[in-house]
Amino acid sequence: FNDKNIIDDLYLIGNNLDKKDKFIHLSTAKQVKRVVNKYFNNEKIIKLLRFDYNLIKNQIKWDFVNVANDFYPHSYQKIDKKFIVDIIDITHDYNFKELNY
């Protein structure tokens, strides 16, 4: 996520693409590098929000994305920001292996 995302007082409600698609786009640790390179290529600093999957798994739907040939997690509702366990600033030269797949 980058700074254009909207986090209100209690919830992550997503960025303009999330609002357009009517769900919050999420990624697994293994998918982050691809997503950063594809969708945030013009951003110098990207804010990466890490969630505890066990706390949000009931609101996650796994959708197949044809162009990526993979299933991606999506939330069709706001995510309580208390489920954010870490926020890190990354750049395109970030060592994505540090995300602990």
LINGI-V389231 format. One record per residue. N is the residue number from 0. RES is the residue in one small letter. OMEGA is omega in degrees with one decimal (999 if undefined). NEAR is the number of other ideal C-beta (glycine too) atoms within 12 Angstrom. Layout:
BEGIN
n:N res:RES omega:OMEGA near:NEAR
n:N res:RES omega:OMEGA near:NEAR
END
This chain:
BEGIN
n:0 res:f omega:175.8 near:36
n:1 res:n omega:-174.2 near:27
n:2 res:d omega:179.3 near:16
n:3 res:k omega:176.3 near:19
n:4 res:n omega:-177.8 near:30
n:5 res:i omega:171.4 near:22
n:6 res:i omega:178.3 near:26
n:7 res:d omega:-175.3 near:13
n:8 res:d omega:-173.4 near:11
n:9 res:l omega:-167.9 near:14
n:10 res:y omega:165.8 near:21
n:11 res:l omega:-178.1 near:31
n:12 res:i omega:171.2 near:24
n:13 res:g omega:-179.9 near:29
n:14 res:n omega:-176.9 near:25
n:15 res:n omega:177.5 near:16
n:16 res:l omega:178.0 near:21
n:17 res:d omega:179.5 near:26
n:18 res:k omega:178.9 near:16
n:19 res:k omega:-177.7 near:11
n:20 res:d omega:178.3 near:17
n:21 res:k omega:170.0 near:17
n:22 res:f omega:178.6 near:25
n:23 res:i omega:178.6 near:37
n:24 res:h omega:177.5 near:35
n:25 res:l omega:179.2 near:36
n:26 res:s omega:169.6 near:36
n:27 res:t omega:178.6 near:25
n:28 res:a omega:-179.6 near:23
n:29 res:k omega:-177.0 near:18
n:30 res:q omega:-172.3 near:27
n:31 res:v omega:-176.7 near:33
n:32 res:k omega:179.7 near:27
n:33 res:r omega:-178.9 near:21
n:34 res:v omega:178.7 near:31
n:35 res:v omega:-178.4 near:28
n:36 res:n omega:-177.8 near:21
n:37 res:k omega:-170.6 near:21
n:38 res:y omega:-176.9 near:26
n:39 res:f omega:-176.1 near:29
n:40 res:n omega:-178.4 near:15
n:41 res:n omega:-179.5 near:13
n:42 res:e omega:177.6 near:23
n:43 res:k omega:179.0 near:16
n:44 res:i omega:178.9 near:20
n:45 res:i omega:175.5 near:32
n:46 res:k omega:-179.7 near:24
n:47 res:l omega:179.4 near:31
n:48 res:l omega:179.0 near:31
n:49 res:r omega:-179.7 near:25
n:50 res:f omega:169.5 near:29
n:51 res:d omega:-175.3 near:16
n:52 res:y omega:-178.4 near:20
n:53 res:n omega:179.8 near:11
n:54 res:l omega:-177.4 near:18
n:55 res:i omega:-172.8 near:29
n:56 res:k omega:179.5 near:16
n:57 res:n omega:179.0 near:14
n:58 res:q omega:-179.5 near:24
n:59 res:i omega:171.7 near:27
n:60 res:k omega:179.5 near:20
n:61 res:w omega:-178.5 near:20
n:62 res:d omega:177.3 near:19
n:63 res:f omega:179.2 near:13
n:64 res:v omega:-173.9 near:20
n:65 res:n omega:-175.3 near:9
n:66 res:v omega:179.1 near:11
n:67 res:a omega:-177.2 near:20
n:68 res:n omega:-176.2 near:10
n:69 res:d omega:173.7 near:17
n:70 res:f omega:178.9 near:18
n:71 res:y omega:177.2 near:29
n:72 res:p omega:177.2 near:29
n:73 res:h omega:173.4 near:27
n:74 res:s omega:-179.7 near:33
n:75 res:y omega:175.6 near:22
n:76 res:q omega:177.0 near:19
n:77 res:k omega:177.0 near:24
n:78 res:i omega:178.5 near:36
n:79 res:d omega:-175.0 near:22
n:80 res:k omega:175.2 near:22
n:81 res:k omega:177.7 near:16
n:82 res:f omega:175.1 near:27
n:83 res:i omega:-178.7 near:24
n:84 res:v omega:-179.9 near:17
n:85 res:d omega:172.5 near:17
n:86 res:i omega:178.7 near:20
n:87 res:i omega:174.2 near:22
n:88 res:d omega:178.2 near:16
n:89 res:i omega:173.8 near:28
n:90 res:t omega:-177.2 near:19
n:91 res:h omega:177.1 near:18
n:92 res:d omega:179.0 near:12
n:93 res:y omega:176.4 near:20
n:94 res:n omega:-174.2 near:13
n:95 res:f omega:177.3 near:25
n:96 res:k omega:179.0 near:11
n:97 res:e omega:-177.3 near:15
n:98 res:l omega:177.1 near:21
n:99 res:n omega:178.6 near:14
n:100 res:y omega:999 near:12
END
